[in-house]
């Protein structure tokens, strides 16, 4: 690719198949085949102001973070089931363990391009794979998470925010 004094973009494009998910406060190293639902929507209300007929006013409200579903091949490791099963326990003495989840996406050269950190994530769903006697595909388990906030970091600065130091705001960037 010719360099005419501008930044070369040959290795800066990102494909959807080059990502890694890291779970904070865990020694688990898991490979995920799919990550769905990462996003935020800011609620808003619009109204027309009296005497101003050519515009409307928009008031911004609270952000709403969508659920994230992670999928991976089933293994004999029960770490996700154990984490998700905490939600189902009726013992109110033990708090549900919240974790910061980092989702990193890479360019073709293997460099981290962005990192999304889900702050204070907690599992709200776990799904076993469909089983069929004539199937030959890998059994895939799903883990669905909700989270309190999101932090976005550029390449080279990707890191999880500690739960004890998490921002009380919603989403930030570095």
HULIN-V904553 format. One record per residue. N is the residue number from 0. RES is the residue in one small letter. PHI is phi in degrees with one decimal (none if undefined). NEAR is the number of other ideal C-beta (glycine too) atoms within 12 Angstrom. Layout:
BEGIN
n = [N	N]
res = [RES	RES]
phi = [PHI	PHI]
near = [NEAR	NEAR]
END
This chain:
BEGIN
n = [0	1	2	3	4	5	6	7	8	9	10	11	12	13	14	15	16	17	18	19	20	21	22	23	24	25	26	27	28	29	30	31	32	33	34	35	36	37	38	39	40	41	42	43	44	45	46	47	48	49	50	51	52	53	54	55	56	57	58	59	60	61	62	63	64	65	66	67	68	69	70	71	72	73	74	75	76	77	78	79	80	81	82	83	84	85	86	87	88	89	90	91	92	93	94	95	96	97	98	99	100	101	102	103	104	105	106	107	108	109	110	111	112	113	114	115	116	117	118	119	120	121	122	123	124	125	126	127	128	129	130	131	132	133	134	135	136	137	138	139	140	141	142	143	144	145	146	147	148	149	150	151	152	153	154	155	156	157	158	159	160	161	162	163	164	165	166	167	168	169	170	171	172	173]
res = [x	x	x	x	x	x	x	x	x	x	x	x	x	x	x	x	x	x	x	x	x	x	x	x	x	x	x	x	x	x	x	x	x	x	x	x	x	x	x	x	x	x	x	x	x	x	x	x	x	x	x	x	x	x	x	x	x	x	x	x	x	x	x	x	x	x	x	x	x	x	x	x	x	x	x	x	x	x	x	x	x	x	x	x	x	x	x	x	x	x	x	x	x	x	x	x	x	x	x	x	x	x	x	x	x	x	x	x	x	x	x	x	x	x	x	x	x	x	x	x	x	x	x	x	x	x	x	x	x	x	x	x	x	x	x	x	x	x	x	x	x	x	x	x	x	x	x	x	x	x	x	x	x	x	x	x	x	x	x	x	x	x	x	x	x	x	x	x	x	x	x	x	x	x]
phi = [none	-70.3	-113.1	-101.0	93.2	-95.1	-63.5	-80.5	-108.4	-61.1	-110.0	-96.7	-79.6	-120.7	-109.2	-74.3	-101.3	-116.3	-145.7	-141.3	-117.8	-115.8	-106.8	-73.0	58.9	-148.5	-91.6	-73.1	-119.1	-119.8	-101.6	-109.9	-94.4	-156.1	-136.0	-123.8	92.5	-64.3	176.0	-142.2	-127.6	-94.4	-70.4	-148.7	-132.4	-114.6	-149.2	-98.0	-89.3	-59.0	87.6	-111.9	-90.3	-103.4	-151.1	-131.2	-98.2	-126.0	-104.1	-85.8	-115.5	-77.3	-75.7	-125.3	-89.7	-79.9	-66.7	-113.4	-113.3	-106.7	-124.0	-150.5	-67.3	-65.1	-132.6	-86.9	-84.6	-97.2	-59.3	-73.4	-62.7	-62.1	-68.4	-66.0	-70.3	-59.3	-65.3	-81.9	-71.3	-91.6	-71.5	-79.3	-71.0	-100.5	-75.5	-70.6	-74.1	-94.3	-131.7	-89.9	-114.0	-102.8	-115.7	-106.7	-120.4	-114.8	-89.5	-67.0	-85.8	85.9	-90.1	-68.7	-96.4	-150.1	-133.5	-103.9	-107.9	-84.6	-89.7	66.0	-73.5	-140.2	-74.3	-122.0	-163.7	-139.9	-132.2	-77.8	-72.5	-72.7	-114.6	-150.2	-62.7	-100.5	-80.2	-124.1	-86.6	-70.2	-74.0	-112.6	-100.4	-122.2	-126.1	-106.0	-122.1	-116.9	-150.3	-86.9	-167.5	-139.7	-124.5	-116.8	-121.9	-78.6	-60.5	84.3	-119.8	-68.3	-161.2	-78.0	-91.3	-63.8	-60.6	-67.5	-109.7	-66.2	-76.5	-82.5	-75.4	-106.8	-134.4	-136.4	-142.2	-111.2]
near = [11	8	9	8	6	10	10	14	16	14	18	21	17	21	15	15	14	21	29	27	37	30	30	28	20	22	10	23	14	25	19	31	24	23	34	21	25	30	21	25	16	16	15	15	13	13	12	13	13	8	7	10	8	7	11	14	13	14	13	14	13	17	20	20	27	19	24	33	29	38	28	29	20	24	19	9	18	16	25	35	22	19	32	29	20	23	25	15	15	9	11	8	7	11	13	23	23	29	34	35	43	37	40	31	30	24	23	16	17	16	21	26	30	29	33	40	40	44	35	32	42	28	34	23	25	28	21	17	19	15	12	9	6	7	11	7	13	16	20	23	32	31	42	28	39	27	38	29	29	38	36	29	25	19	22	14	19	27	22	31	35	18	24	13	15	26	21	12	15	26	29	19	18	18]
END
